[in-house]
Amino acid sequence: MTSTASPREEWGTSLERYRERAVAVLEAHVPATGRCAECGDAWPCDRACCAEFVLEL
Ligand SMILES: [Zn+2]
């Protein structure tokens, strides 16, 4: 973070970070025989749903 960044630019950076994490979550949380391969919850699991929501923004 730089001192010259405007609030808008800071938000854009935060959003970019959220998206990167969401992509990582979606790569780990994949369906496996009706369940999530990562956390074992019924597919789609909460974390995958949250990640999808973030990517919709
Ligand atoms: Zn999961």
N, CA, C, O and the ligand as a Tripos MOL2 file, in Angstrom:
@<TRIPOS>MOLECULE
protein
  229   227    58     0     0
PROTEIN
NO_CHARGES

@<TRIPOS>ATOM
      1 N           0.8430   -1.1930    0.0000 N.3       1 MET1
      2 CA          0.0000    0.0000    0.0000 C.3       1 MET1
      3 C           0.8800    1.2450    0.0000 C.2       1 MET1
      4 O           1.8180    1.3450    0.7910 O.2       1 MET1
      5 N           0.5820    2.1820   -0.8750 N.am      2 THR2
      6 CA          1.3640    3.4140   -0.9370 C.3       2 THR2
      7 C           0.5510    4.5680   -0.3720 C.2       2 THR2
      8 O          -0.6780    4.5140   -0.3460 O.2       2 THR2
      9 N           1.2370    5.6090    0.0790 N.am      3 SER3
     10 CA          0.5520    6.7500    0.6910 C.3       3 SER3
     11 C          -0.1370    7.6060   -0.3540 C.2       3 SER3
     12 O          -0.9800    8.4350   -0.0120 O.2       3 SER3
     13 N           0.2050    7.4220   -1.6260 N.am      4 THR4
     14 CA         -0.3790    8.2460   -2.6750 C.3       4 THR4
     15 C          -1.6260    7.6120   -3.2930 C.2       4 THR4
     16 O          -2.3090    8.2420   -4.1010 O.2       4 THR4
     17 N          -1.9250    6.3590   -2.9110 N.am      5 ALA5
     18 CA         -3.0690    5.6780   -3.5060 C.3       5 ALA5
     19 C          -4.3710    6.3230   -3.0450 C.2       5 ALA5
     20 O          -4.5330    6.6300   -1.8640 O.2       5 ALA5
     21 N          -5.2800    6.5240   -3.9590 N.am      6 SER6
     22 CA         -6.5900    7.0740   -3.6020 C.3       6 SER6
     23 C          -7.4320    5.9590   -3.0010 C.2       6 SER6
     24 O          -7.1510    4.7820   -3.2250 O.2       6 SER6
     25 N          -8.4670    6.3170   -2.2350 N.am      7 PRO7
     26 CA         -9.3490    5.2750   -1.6580 C.3       7 PRO7
     27 C          -9.8850    4.3440   -2.7240 C.2       7 PRO7
     28 O         -10.0190    3.1430   -2.4890 O.2       7 PRO7
     29 N         -10.1910    4.8770   -3.8850 N.am      8 ARG8
     30 CA        -10.7250    4.0490   -4.9630 C.3       8 ARG8
     31 C          -9.7030    3.0120   -5.4060 C.2       8 ARG8
     32 O         -10.0490    1.8540   -5.6350 O.2       8 ARG8
     33 N          -8.4410    3.4270   -5.5260 N.am      9 GLU9
     34 CA         -7.3940    2.4930   -5.9420 C.3       9 GLU9
     35 C          -7.1620    1.4310   -4.8780 C.2       9 GLU9
     36 O          -6.9060    0.2690   -5.1950 O.2       9 GLU9
     37 N          -7.2520    1.8360   -3.6060 N.am     10 GLU10
     38 CA         -7.0690    0.8670   -2.5180 C.3      10 GLU10
     39 C          -8.1700   -0.1810   -2.5580 C.2      10 GLU10
     40 O          -7.9180   -1.3670   -2.3450 O.2      10 GLU10
     41 N          -9.3870    0.2610   -2.8310 N.am     11 TRP11
     42 CA        -10.5080   -0.6800   -2.9200 C.3      11 TRP11
     43 C         -10.2810   -1.6480   -4.0880 C.2      11 TRP11
     44 O         -10.5480   -2.8440   -3.9780 O.2      11 TRP11
     45 N          -9.7820   -1.1070   -5.2090 N.am     12 GLY12
     46 CA         -9.5200   -1.9620   -6.3570 C.3      12 GLY12
     47 C          -8.4790   -3.0230   -6.0320 C.2      12 GLY12
     48 O          -8.5840   -4.1670   -6.4740 O.2      12 GLY12
     49 N          -7.4720   -2.6330   -5.2530 N.am     13 THR13
     50 CA         -6.4390   -3.5910   -4.8650 C.3      13 THR13
     51 C          -7.0160   -4.6620   -3.9460 C.2      13 THR13
     52 O          -6.6890   -5.8420   -4.0730 O.2      13 THR13
     53 N          -7.8750   -4.2430   -3.0220 N.am     14 SER14
     54 CA         -8.5040   -5.2030   -2.1200 C.3      14 SER14
     55 C          -9.3770   -6.1730   -2.8910 C.2      14 SER14
     56 O          -9.3740   -7.3750   -2.6260 O.2      14 SER14
     57 N         -10.1200   -5.6440   -3.8420 N.am     15 LEU15
     58 CA        -11.0080   -6.4820   -4.6380 C.3      15 LEU15
     59 C         -10.1960   -7.5030   -5.4300 C.2      15 LEU15
     60 O         -10.5810   -8.6660   -5.5450 O.2      15 LEU15
     61 N          -9.0760   -7.0530   -5.9690 N.am     16 GLU16
     62 CA         -8.2140   -7.9500   -6.7330 C.3      16 GLU16
     63 C          -7.7030   -9.0800   -5.8460 C.2      16 GLU16
     64 O          -7.6120  -10.2310   -6.2740 O.2      16 GLU16
     65 N          -7.3680   -8.7310   -4.5940 N.am     17 ARG17
     66 CA         -6.8910   -9.7450   -3.6560 C.3      17 ARG17
     67 C          -8.0070  -10.7370   -3.3300 C.2      17 ARG17
     68 O          -7.7590  -11.9400   -3.2550 O.2      17 ARG17
     69 N          -9.2260  -10.2490   -3.1380 N.am     18 TYR18
     70 CA        -10.3730  -11.1280   -2.8750 C.3      18 TYR18
     71 C         -10.5480  -12.1050   -4.0270 C.2      18 TYR18
     72 O         -10.7740  -13.2970   -3.8200 O.2      18 TYR18
     73 N         -10.4410  -11.5820   -5.2420 N.am     19 ARG19
     74 CA        -10.6320  -12.4330   -6.4260 C.3      19 ARG19
     75 C          -9.5630  -13.5150   -6.5050 C.2      19 ARG19
     76 O          -9.8530  -14.6680   -6.8240 O.2      19 ARG19
     77 N          -8.3240  -13.1300   -6.2100 N.am     20 GLU20
     78 CA         -7.2460  -14.1210   -6.2540 C.3      20 GLU20
     79 C          -7.5030  -15.2310   -5.2470 C.2      20 GLU20
     80 O          -7.2910  -16.4060   -5.5440 O.2      20 GLU20
     81 N          -7.9640  -14.8550   -4.0430 N.am     21 ARG21
     82 CA         -8.2520  -15.8550   -3.0160 C.3      21 ARG21
     83 C          -9.4430  -16.7040   -3.4170 C.2      21 ARG21
     84 O          -9.4660  -17.9100   -3.1720 O.2      21 ARG21
     85 N         -10.4370  -16.0710   -4.0380 N.am     22 ALA22
     86 CA        -11.6210  -16.8110   -4.4760 C.3      22 ALA22
     87 C         -11.2340  -17.8590   -5.5200 C.2      22 ALA22
     88 O         -11.7290  -18.9850   -5.4900 O.2      22 ALA22
     89 N         -10.3510  -17.4810   -6.4380 N.am     23 VAL23
     90 CA         -9.8940  -18.4230   -7.4600 C.3      23 VAL23
     91 C          -9.1660  -19.5890   -6.7980 C.2      23 VAL23
     92 O          -9.3550  -20.7400   -7.1900 O.2      23 VAL23
     93 N          -8.3350  -19.2970   -5.7960 N.am     24 ALA24
     94 CA         -7.5980  -20.3500   -5.0920 C.3      24 ALA24
     95 C          -8.5640  -21.2860   -4.3740 C.2      24 ALA24
     96 O          -8.3590  -22.5000   -4.3620 O.2      24 ALA24
     97 N          -9.6240  -20.7240   -3.7730 N.am     25 VAL25
     98 CA        -10.6220  -21.5400   -3.0750 C.3      25 VAL25
     99 C         -11.3310  -22.4520   -4.0700 C.2      25 VAL25
    100 O         -11.5440  -23.6340   -3.7980 O.2      25 VAL25
    101 N         -11.6940  -21.8970   -5.2200 N.am     26 LEU26
    102 CA        -12.4110  -22.6930   -6.2150 C.3      26 LEU26
    103 C         -11.5320  -23.7970   -6.7950 C.2      26 LEU26
    104 O         -12.0330  -24.8390   -7.2180 O.2      26 LEU26
    105 N         -10.2160  -23.5650   -6.8130 N.am     27 GLU27
    106 CA         -9.3070  -24.6030   -7.3140 C.3      27 GLU27
    107 C          -9.1930  -25.7440   -6.3170 C.2      27 GLU27
    108 O          -9.0150  -26.9000   -6.7020 O.2      27 GLU27
    109 N          -9.2980  -25.4130   -5.0160 N.am     28 ALA28
    110 CA         -9.1750  -26.4340   -3.9720 C.3      28 ALA28
    111 C         -10.5010  -27.1240   -3.7120 C.2      28 ALA28
    112 O         -10.5490  -28.3400   -3.5240 O.2      28 ALA28
    113 N         -11.5960  -26.3350   -3.7000 N.am     29 HIS29
    114 CA        -12.9110  -26.8920   -3.3790 C.3      29 HIS29
    115 C         -13.6110  -27.3020   -4.6650 C.2      29 HIS29
    116 O         -14.2690  -26.4920   -5.3180 O.2      29 HIS29
    117 N         -13.4590  -28.5610   -5.0120 N.am     30 VAL30
    118 CA        -14.0500  -29.0920   -6.2430 C.3      30 VAL30
    119 C         -14.9760  -30.2460   -5.8820 C.2      30 VAL30
    120 O         -14.7530  -30.9220   -4.8780 O.2      30 VAL30
    121 N         -16.0290  -30.4870   -6.6970 N.am     31 PRO31
    122 CA        -16.9680  -31.5700   -6.4100 C.3      31 PRO31
    123 C         -16.3270  -32.9390   -6.5970 C.2      31 PRO31
    124 O         -15.6230  -33.1860   -7.5760 O.2      31 PRO31
    125 N         -16.5890  -33.8300   -5.6260 N.am     32 ALA32
    126 CA        -16.1050  -35.2120   -5.7180 C.3      32 ALA32
    127 C         -17.2130  -36.1090   -5.2040 C.2      32 ALA32
    128 O         -17.4650  -36.1560   -4.0000 O.2      32 ALA32
    129 N         -17.8770  -36.8240   -6.1030 N.am     33 THR33
    130 CA        -19.0040  -37.7050   -5.7970 C.3      33 THR33
    131 C         -20.0250  -37.0110   -4.9000 C.2      33 THR33
    132 O         -20.4210  -37.5420   -3.8620 O.2      33 THR33
    133 N         -20.4440  -35.8150   -5.3180 N.am     34 GLY34
    134 CA        -21.4960  -35.0990   -4.6150 C.3      34 GLY34
    135 C         -21.0340  -34.3260   -3.3990 C.2      34 GLY34
    136 O         -21.8210  -33.6310   -2.7580 O.2      34 GLY34
    137 N         -19.7490  -34.4490   -3.0800 N.am     35 ARG35
    138 CA        -19.2260  -33.7260   -1.9220 C.3      35 ARG35
    139 C         -18.0040  -32.9160   -2.3360 C.2      35 ARG35
    140 O         -17.4100  -33.1480   -3.3890 O.2      35 ARG35
    141 N         -17.6410  -31.9520   -1.4750 N.am     36 CYS36
    142 CA        -16.4610  -31.1470   -1.7490 C.3      36 CYS36
    143 C         -15.2120  -31.9590   -1.4360 C.2      36 CYS36
    144 O         -15.1050  -32.5760   -0.3760 O.2      36 CYS36
    145 N         -14.2610  -31.9510   -2.3840 N.am     37 ALA37
    146 CA        -13.0380  -32.7300   -2.2010 C.3      37 ALA37
    147 C         -12.1690  -32.1440   -1.0980 C.2      37 ALA37
    148 O         -11.3540  -32.8540   -0.5080 O.2      37 ALA37
    149 N         -12.3350  -30.8530   -0.8150 N.am     38 GLU38
    150 CA        -11.4770  -30.1890    0.1640 C.3      38 GLU38
    151 C         -12.0240  -30.2870    1.5830 C.2      38 GLU38
    152 O         -11.3240  -30.7440    2.4870 O.2      38 GLU38
    153 N         -13.2810  -29.8570    1.7880 N.am     39 CYS39
    154 CA        -13.8130  -29.8100    3.1570 C.3      39 CYS39
    155 C         -14.8220  -30.9190    3.4460 C.2      39 CYS39
    156 O         -15.2090  -31.1030    4.6000 O.2      39 CYS39
    157 N         -15.2610  -31.6720    2.4150 N.am     40 GLY40
    158 CA        -16.1300  -32.8220    2.6440 C.3      40 GLY40
    159 C         -17.5940  -32.4900    2.8230 C.2      40 GLY40
    160 O         -18.4000  -33.3930    3.0480 O.2      40 GLY40
    161 N         -17.9720  -31.2070    2.7300 N.am     41 ASP41
    162 CA        -19.3780  -30.8280    2.8350 C.3      41 ASP41
    163 C         -20.1120  -31.1950    1.5560 C.2      41 ASP41
    164 O         -19.4980  -31.4300    0.5150 O.2      41 ASP41
    165 N         -21.4440  -31.2410    1.6510 N.am     42 ALA42
    166 CA        -22.2480  -31.4960    0.4590 C.3      42 ALA42
    167 C         -21.9660  -30.4060   -0.5630 C.2      42 ALA42
    168 O         -21.8940  -29.2240   -0.2270 O.2      42 ALA42
    169 N         -21.8060  -30.8250   -1.8270 N.am     43 TRP43
    170 CA        -21.4960  -29.8580   -2.8870 C.3      43 TRP43
    171 C         -22.7520  -29.1500   -3.3730 C.2      43 TRP43
    172 O         -23.7840  -29.8060   -3.5110 O.2      43 TRP43
    173 N         -22.7230  -27.8260   -3.6450 N.am     44 PRO44
    174 CA        -21.5520  -26.9580   -3.4530 C.3      44 PRO44
    175 C         -21.4090  -26.5190   -1.9990 C.2      44 PRO44
    176 O         -22.3940  -26.1440   -1.3630 O.2      44 PRO44
    177 N         -20.2050  -26.5630   -1.4780 N.am     45 CYS45
    178 CA        -19.9680  -26.2140   -0.0770 C.3      45 CYS45
    179 C         -20.0220  -24.6880    0.0970 C.2      45 CYS45
    180 O         -19.9810  -23.9240   -0.8670 O.2      45 CYS45
    181 N         -20.1160  -24.2820    1.3700 N.am     46 ASP46
    182 CA        -20.2500  -22.8460    1.6680 C.3      46 ASP46
    183 C         -19.0820  -22.0460    1.1100 C.2      46 ASP46
    184 O         -19.2790  -20.9580    0.5700 O.2      46 ASP46
    185 N         -17.8750  -22.5710    1.2350 N.am     47 ARG47
    186 CA        -16.7110  -21.7980    0.8000 C.3      47 ARG47
    187 C         -16.6900  -21.6210   -0.7150 C.2      47 ARG47
    188 O         -16.3050  -20.5660   -1.2190 O.2      47 ARG47
    189 N         -17.0990  -22.6450   -1.4250 N.am     48 ALA48
    190 CA        -17.1600  -22.5220   -2.8790 C.3      48 ALA48
    191 C         -18.2420  -21.5160   -3.2720 C.2      48 ALA48
    192 O         -18.0610  -20.7380   -4.2080 O.2      48 ALA48
    193 N         -19.3610  -21.5360   -2.5580 N.am     49 CYS49
    194 CA        -20.4420  -20.5840   -2.8420 C.3      49 CYS49
    195 C         -19.9640  -19.1580   -2.5830 C.2      49 CYS49
    196 O         -20.2410  -18.2550   -3.3740 O.2      49 CYS49
    197 N         -19.2510  -18.9540   -1.4840 N.am     50 CYS50
    198 CA        -18.7430  -17.6170   -1.1660 C.3      50 CYS50
    199 C         -17.7640  -17.1590   -2.2440 C.2      50 CYS50
    200 O         -17.7840  -16.0020   -2.6610 O.2      50 CYS50
    201 N         -16.9170  -18.0690   -2.6840 N.am     51 ALA51
    202 CA        -15.9350  -17.7180   -3.7030 C.3      51 ALA51
    203 C         -16.6300  -17.3500   -5.0090 C.2      51 ALA51
    204 O         -16.2320  -16.4030   -5.6870 O.2      51 ALA51
    205 N         -17.6590  -18.0950   -5.3550 N.am     52 GLU52
    206 CA        -18.4170  -17.7910   -6.5730 C.3      52 GLU52
    207 C         -19.0460  -16.4100   -6.4580 C.2      52 GLU52
    208 O         -19.0800  -15.6430   -7.4200 O.2      52 GLU52
    209 N         -19.5500  -16.1050   -5.2480 N.am     53 PHE53
    210 CA        -20.1840  -14.8120   -5.0310 C.3      53 PHE53
    211 C         -19.1710  -13.6850   -5.2280 C.2      53 PHE53
    212 O         -19.4770  -12.6700   -5.8540 O.2      53 PHE53
    213 N         -17.9710  -13.8680   -4.6940 N.am     54 VAL54
    214 CA        -16.9260  -12.8450   -4.8220 C.3      54 VAL54
    215 C         -16.6010  -12.6130   -6.2960 C.2      54 VAL54
    216 O         -16.4300  -11.4720   -6.7250 O.2      54 VAL54
    217 N         -16.5170  -13.6900   -7.0650 N.am     55 LEU55
    218 CA        -16.1650  -13.5490   -8.4820 C.3      55 LEU55
    219 C         -17.2880  -12.9200   -9.2870 C.2      55 LEU55
    220 O         -17.0640  -12.4300  -10.3930 O.2      55 LEU55
    221 N         -18.5060  -12.9290   -8.7320 N.am     56 GLU56
    222 CA        -19.6280  -12.2950   -9.4280 C.3      56 GLU56
    223 C         -19.5640  -10.7810   -9.3170 C.2      56 GLU56
    224 O         -20.1570  -10.0720  -10.1300 O.2      56 GLU56
    225 N         -18.8460  -10.2810   -8.3120 N.am     57 LEU57
    226 CA        -18.7990   -8.8310   -8.0700 C.3      57 LEU57
    227 C         -18.1920   -8.0800   -9.2320 C.2      57 LEU57
    228 O         -18.0810   -6.8540   -9.1850 O.2      57 LEU57
    229 ZN        -15.3570  -27.0050    0.2510 Zn       58 ZN58
@<TRIPOS>BOND
     1     1     2 1
     2     2     3 1
     3     3     4 2
     4     3     5 am
     5     5     6 1
     6     6     7 1
     7     7     8 2
     8     7     9 am
     9     9    10 1
    10    10    11 1
    11    11    12 2
    12    11    13 am
    13    13    14 1
    14    14    15 1
    15    15    16 2
    16    15    17 am
    17    17    18 1
    18    18    19 1
    19    19    20 2
    20    19    21 am
    21    21    22 1
    22    22    23 1
    23    23    24 2
    24    23    25 am
    25    25    26 1
    26    26    27 1
    27    27    28 2
    28    27    29 am
    29    29    30 1
    30    30    31 1
    31    31    32 2
    32    31    33 am
    33    33    34 1
    34    34    35 1
    35    35    36 2
    36    35    37 am
    37    37    38 1
    38    38    39 1
    39    39    40 2
    40    39    41 am
    41    41    42 1
    42    42    43 1
    43    43    44 2
    44    43    45 am
    45    45    46 1
    46    46    47 1
    47    47    48 2
    48    47    49 am
    49    49    50 1
    50    50    51 1
    51    51    52 2
    52    51    53 am
    53    53    54 1
    54    54    55 1
    55    55    56 2
    56    55    57 am
    57    57    58 1
    58    58    59 1
    59    59    60 2
    60    59    61 am
    61    61    62 1
    62    62    63 1
    63    63    64 2
    64    63    65 am
    65    65    66 1
    66    66    67 1
    67    67    68 2
    68    67    69 am
    69    69    70 1
    70    70    71 1
    71    71    72 2
    72    71    73 am
    73    73    74 1
    74    74    75 1
    75    75    76 2
    76    75    77 am
    77    77    78 1
    78    78    79 1
    79    79    80 2
    80    79    81 am
    81    81    82 1
    82    82    83 1
    83    83    84 2
    84    83    85 am
    85    85    86 1
    86    86    87 1
    87    87    88 2
    88    87    89 am
    89    89    90 1
    90    90    91 1
    91    91    92 2
    92    91    93 am
    93    93    94 1
    94    94    95 1
    95    95    96 2
    96    95    97 am
    97    97    98 1
    98    98    99 1
    99    99   100 2
   100    99   101 am
   101   101   102 1
   102   102   103 1
   103   103   104 2
   104   103   105 am
   105   105   106 1
   106   106   107 1
   107   107   108 2
   108   107   109 am
   109   109   110 1
   110   110   111 1
   111   111   112 2
   112   111   113 am
   113   113   114 1
   114   114   115 1
   115   115   116 2
   116   115   117 am
   117   117   118 1
   118   118   119 1
   119   119   120 2
   120   119   121 am
   121   121   122 1
   122   122   123 1
   123   123   124 2
   124   123   125 am
   125   125   126 1
   126   126   127 1
   127   127   128 2
   128   127   129 am
   129   129   130 1
   130   130   131 1
   131   131   132 2
   132   131   133 am
   133   133   134 1
   134   134   135 1
   135   135   136 2
   136   135   137 am
   137   137   138 1
   138   138   139 1
   139   139   140 2
   140   139   141 am
   141   141   142 1
   142   142   143 1
   143   143   144 2
   144   143   145 am
   145   145   146 1
   146   146   147 1
   147   147   148 2
   148   147   149 am
   149   149   150 1
   150   150   151 1
   151   151   152 2
   152   151   153 am
   153   153   154 1
   154   154   155 1
   155   155   156 2
   156   155   157 am
   157   157   158 1
   158   158   159 1
   159   159   160 2
   160   159   161 am
   161   161   162 1
   162   162   163 1
   163   163   164 2
   164   163   165 am
   165   165   166 1
   166   166   167 1
   167   167   168 2
   168   167   169 am
   169   169   170 1
   170   170   171 1
   171   171   172 2
   172   171   173 am
   173   173   174 1
   174   174   175 1
   175   175   176 2
   176   175   177 am
   177   177   178 1
   178   178   179 1
   179   179   180 2
   180   179   181 am
   181   181   182 1
   182   182   183 1
   183   183   184 2
   184   183   185 am
   185   185   186 1
   186   186   187 1
   187   187   188 2
   188   187   189 am
   189   189   190 1
   190   190   191 1
   191   191   192 2
   192   191   193 am
   193   193   194 1
   194   194   195 1
   195   195   196 2
   196   195   197 am
   197   197   198 1
   198   198   199 1
   199   199   200 2
   200   199   201 am
   201   201   202 1
   202   202   203 1
   203   203   204 2
   204   203   205 am
   205   205   206 1
   206   206   207 1
   207   207   208 2
   208   207   209 am
   209   209   210 1
   210   210   211 1
   211   211   212 2
   212   211   213 am
   213   213   214 1
   214   214   215 1
   215   215   216 2
   216   215   217 am
   217   217   218 1
   218   218   219 1
   219   219   220 2
   220   219   221 am
   221   221   222 1
   222   222   223 1
   223   223   224 2
   224   223   225 am
   225   225   226 1
   226   226   227 1
   227   227   228 2
@<TRIPOS>SUBSTRUCTURE
     1 MET1         2 RESIDUE 1 A MET
     2 THR2         6 RESIDUE 1 A THR
     3 SER3        10 RESIDUE 1 A SER
     4 THR4        14 RESIDUE 1 A THR
     5 ALA5        18 RESIDUE 1 A ALA
     6 SER6        22 RESIDUE 1 A SER
     7 PRO7        26 RESIDUE 1 A PRO
     8 ARG8        30 RESIDUE 1 A ARG
     9 GLU9        34 RESIDUE 1 A GLU
    10 GLU10       38 RESIDUE 1 A GLU
    11 TRP11       42 RESIDUE 1 A TRP
    12 GLY12       46 RESIDUE 1 A GLY
    13 THR13       50 RESIDUE 1 A THR
    14 SER14       54 RESIDUE 1 A SER
    15 LEU15       58 RESIDUE 1 A LEU
    16 GLU16       62 RESIDUE 1 A GLU
    17 ARG17       66 RESIDUE 1 A ARG
    18 TYR18       70 RESIDUE 1 A TYR
    19 ARG19       74 RESIDUE 1 A ARG
    20 GLU20       78 RESIDUE 1 A GLU
    21 ARG21       82 RESIDUE 1 A ARG
    22 ALA22       86 RESIDUE 1 A ALA
    23 VAL23       90 RESIDUE 1 A VAL
    24 ALA24       94 RESIDUE 1 A ALA
    25 VAL25       98 RESIDUE 1 A VAL
    26 LEU26      102 RESIDUE 1 A LEU
    27 GLU27      106 RESIDUE 1 A GLU
    28 ALA28      110 RESIDUE 1 A ALA
    29 HIS29      114 RESIDUE 1 A HIS
    30 VAL30      118 RESIDUE 1 A VAL
    31 PRO31      122 RESIDUE 1 A PRO
    32 ALA32      126 RESIDUE 1 A ALA
    33 THR33      130 RESIDUE 1 A THR
    34 GLY34      134 RESIDUE 1 A GLY
    35 ARG35      138 RESIDUE 1 A ARG
    36 CYS36      142 RESIDUE 1 A CYS
    37 ALA37      146 RESIDUE 1 A ALA
    38 GLU38      150 RESIDUE 1 A GLU
    39 CYS39      154 RESIDUE 1 A CYS
    40 GLY40      158 RESIDUE 1 A GLY
    41 ASP41      162 RESIDUE 1 A ASP
    42 ALA42      166 RESIDUE 1 A ALA
    43 TRP43      170 RESIDUE 1 A TRP
    44 PRO44      174 RESIDUE 1 A PRO
    45 CYS45      178 RESIDUE 1 A CYS
    46 ASP46      182 RESIDUE 1 A ASP
    47 ARG47      186 RESIDUE 1 A ARG
    48 ALA48      190 RESIDUE 1 A ALA
    49 CYS49      194 RESIDUE 1 A CYS
    50 CYS50      198 RESIDUE 1 A CYS
    51 ALA51      202 RESIDUE 1 A ALA
    52 GLU52      206 RESIDUE 1 A GLU
    53 PHE53      210 RESIDUE 1 A PHE
    54 VAL54      214 RESIDUE 1 A VAL
    55 LEU55      218 RESIDUE 1 A LEU
    56 GLU56      222 RESIDUE 1 A GLU
    57 LEU57      226 RESIDUE 1 A LEU
    58 ZN58       229 GROUP 0 **** ****
